[in-house]
């Protein structure tokens, strides 16, 4: 049965990234344009609120596919990267770069359609101080699984009890989850916990996917992420097209597409 299923595993990491980016784009257009437009009552009278609400829910449901794919690819990247410090630094730098755009796009309550970012930031100081974008969630997840690996290596080198390994891995994960909650990162501690689950059970596919889906299903509408886990099941363990330095285009896609959404929101409704 397993050999038969392997024949259908044709999706590589590059393809998964593209699918996740498209899904995220749909989700963010919905949250960054449709939602504030509806809140402001700027939609045409010919379209009912119920219709817009249905469209909103469907598109946000499509968007739920992205996050588990990104978490899965983070674990894959951690295992195969040539430089973990550079990987962590990339997440940090793009997280810092993305933060003002993230705040303006999704958490503005005042001056929502104002094209002046400084005025928007000034008018929403309190709201913006309560959120951090998903790069910080991924960074914390990376640091957690890195810490887990160091703990496991230490235990093995010193022939210590496996119980010690479990204990300190749990403490490491708990610390990452706690920090995510304190910082109010996107997906909060759930995101860090999801990354931890995918890492701990990475050698026990599809148990890792089943466990991760059961876990994330308890978080609001994240049960709608099921198609993402189906795609991950058909992952063929291959990176796909080698991009070299162009791989940073995927990192840049996050702030660039959010900035583009803000631009069109202001142009169309400002």
C-alpha positions in Angstrom: 0.0 0.0 0.0 2.8 2.4 1.0 4.7 1.7 -2.3 1.5 2.3 -4.2 0.9 5.7 -2.6 4.5 6.7 -3.2 3.8 6.7 -6.9 1.4 9.6 -6.4 3.7 11.8 -4.3 4.6 14.3 -7.0 4.5 17.6 -5.2 7.9 19.2 -4.4 8.8 21.9 -2.0 8.9 24.6 -4.7 5.3 23.8 -5.7 4.2 23.8 -2.1 5.6 27.3 -1.6 3.8 28.7 -4.7 0.5 27.1 -3.5 1.0 28.5 0.0 1.8 32.0 -1.4 -1.3 32.0 -3.6 -3.5 30.8 -0.8 -2.0 33.5 1.5 -2.6 36.2 -1.1 -6.3 35.3 -1.4 -6.6 35.3 2.4 -4.9 38.7 2.8 -6.8 40.4 0.0 -10.0 39.3 1.7 -8.8 40.5 5.2 -7.0 43.6 3.9 -9.6 44.9 1.4 -13.0 43.2 1.6 -13.2 43.3 5.4 -12.4 47.1 5.9 -14.6 48.0 3.0 -17.5 46.2 4.5 -16.9 47.7 7.9 -16.9 51.1 6.4 -20.1 50.4 4.4 -18.4 51.2 1.1 -19.7 48.2 -0.9 -22.3 48.7 -3.6 -26.0 48.6 -2.6 -26.6 45.9 -5.3 -24.6 43.5 -3.2 -26.1 42.3 0.1 -24.2 42.0 3.3 -25.1 38.3 3.5 -23.6 37.7 0.1 -20.4 39.5 1.0 -20.2 37.7 4.3 -20.5 34.3 2.5 -17.8 35.3 0.0 -15.6 36.5 2.9 -15.9 33.2 4.7 -15.2 31.1 1.6 -12.0 33.1 0.7 -10.7 33.2 4.3 -11.3 29.4 4.3 -9.2 29.1 1.2 -6.5 31.1 3.0 -6.3 28.6 5.9 -4.3 26.3 3.6 -1.2 28.5 3.7 0.0 28.4 7.3 0.4 24.6 7.8 2.3 24.4 4.5 4.7 27.2 5.6 5.2 25.5 9.0 6.0 22.2 7.3 8.4 23.8 4.9 10.1 25.6 7.8 10.8 22.2 9.4 12.1 20.9 6.1 14.3 24.0 5.7 15.7 23.6 9.2 16.7 20.1 8.5 18.3 20.8 5.1 19.7 24.3 5.4 23.4 24.9 5.2 23.3 27.7 7.7 20.7 27.8 10.5 21.9 31.2 11.9 21.4 32.7 8.4 18.0 31.1 8.2 17.0 32.6 11.6 18.5 36.0 10.6 16.5 36.0 7.4 13.2 35.4 9.2 14.1 38.1 11.7 15.0 40.7 9.1 12.0 40.1 6.9 9.8 40.1 10.1 11.1 43.5 11.0 10.7 44.8 7.5 7.1 43.4 7.2 5.8 44.6 10.6 4.6 48.2 9.8 2.9 46.9 6.6 1.3 44.1 8.5 0.0 46.4 11.1 -1.4 49.0 8.7 -3.0 46.4 6.5 -4.8 44.2 9.0 -5.1 46.1 12.3 -5.9 49.7 11.3 -9.1 50.9 12.8 -8.6 54.6 12.2 -7.4 56.2 9.0 -7.9 52.9 7.2 -7.9 54.3 3.7 -5.3 57.0 4.4 -2.3 56.6 2.0 0.0 58.3 4.5 1.6 55.5 6.5 2.9 57.8 9.2 -0.5 59.2 10.0 -2.0 55.7 10.0 0.7 54.4 12.4 0.2 57.4 14.7 -3.6 56.9 14.7 -3.4 53.2 15.6 -0.5 53.1 18.1 -2.3 50.9 20.7 -3.7 48.4 18.2 -0.4 48.1 16.5 1.5 47.4 19.7 -0.5 44.2 20.3 0.5 42.2 17.2 3.5 40.7 15.4 3.5 39.2 11.9 3.9 35.6 11.1 7.6 35.8 10.5 8.1 36.1 14.2 5.9 33.0 14.8 8.1 31.1 12.3 11.3 32.4 13.9 10.2 31.3 17.4 9.3 27.9 15.9 12.7 27.6 14.3 14.4 28.5 17.6 12.3 26.0 19.5 13.1 23.0 17.2 16.7 24.1 17.1 16.8 24.0 20.9 15.1 20.6 20.8 17.8 19.3 18.5 20.6 20.6 20.8 18.9 19.0 23.8 18.6 15.6 22.1 22.2 15.7 20.9 23.4 16.6 24.5 21.4 13.7 26.0 22.8 11.2 23.5 26.4 12.4 23.8 26.2 12.0 27.6 24.2 8.8 27.6 21.5 10.4 29.8 18.0 9.2 30.3 15.6 9.7 27.4 13.2 11.2 30.0 15.5 14.1 30.4 15.3 14.7 26.7 11.5 14.7 26.7 11.4 17.0 29.7 13.8 19.7 28.3 12.2 19.5 24.8 8.8 20.2 26.5 10.3 23.1 28.4 11.8 24.5 25.2 8.5 24.2 23.3 6.7 25.7 26.3 9.1 28.7 26.4 8.6 29.4 22.7 4.8 29.1 23.0 4.8 31.5 26.0 6.9 34.1 24.1 4.6 33.9 21.1 1.6 34.5 23.4 3.4 37.5 25.1 4.4 39.0 21.7 0.9 38.3 20.2 2.5 36.8 17.1 0.3 35.8 14.2 -1.3 32.4 15.2 0.1 32.9 18.7 1.4 29.9 20.6 -0.6 27.6 18.4 1.8 28.3 15.5 4.9 27.5 17.5 3.2 24.3 18.9 2.3 23.2 15.3 5.9 23.6 14.2 7.0 21.6 17.2 4.6 18.8 16.4 5.6 18.6 12.8 9.3 18.4 13.8 9.0 15.9 16.7 7.0 13.5 14.5 8.8 14.3 11.2 10.0 10.7 10.8 6.6 9.2 11.3 4.6 10.3 8.3 1.7 10.5 8.1 1.3 10.6 11.9 3.0 14.0 11.9 0.3 15.4 9.5 -2.6 13.7 11.3 -1.4 14.9 14.7 -0.8 18.4 13.4 -4.2 18.7 11.8 -6.0 17.4 14.9 -4.2 20.0 17.0 -4.7 23.0 14.7 -8.4 22.1 14.1 -9.1 23.2 17.7 -8.1 26.8 16.7 -11.1 28.6 15.3 -11.6 28.1 11.6 -8.3 26.3 11.1 -10.1 23.0 10.5 -10.5 24.5 7.0 -6.8 24.0 6.5 -7.4 20.3 5.7 -6.6 20.7 1.9 -3.2 21.9 2.9 -2.5 18.7 4.8 -3.7 16.7 1.8 -1.1 18.5 -0.3 1.6 17.8 2.3 0.7 14.1 2.2 1.7 14.1 -1.5 5.0 15.9 -0.8 7.8 13.9 -2.5 10.7 14.9 -0.2 12.3 16.9 -3.0 13.1 20.7 -2.9 12.2 21.3 -6.5 13.7 24.0 -8.6 16.9 25.5 -7.2 16.6 29.2 -7.0 19.9 30.2 -5.4 19.7 33.8 -4.1 16.3 34.1 -5.8 14.9 32.2 -2.9 14.7 35.5 -1.1 11.9 36.4 -3.5 9.7 34.1 -1.5 10.7 36.0 1.7 10.0 39.3 0.0 6.6 38.2 -1.3 5.2 38.7 2.2 5.9 42.4 2.7 5.5 43.2 -1.0 2.1 41.7 -1.4 0.8 43.3 1.8 2.2 46.7 0.7 0.4 46.2 -2.7 -2.9 45.4 -0.9 -2.6 48.6 1.2 -1.8 50.6 -2.0 -4.9 49.4 -3.9 -7.1 49.8 -0.8 -6.2 53.4 -0.6 -6.4 54.1 -4.3 -9.8 52.5 -4.7 -11.5 53.6 -1.5 -9.4 56.5 -0.1 
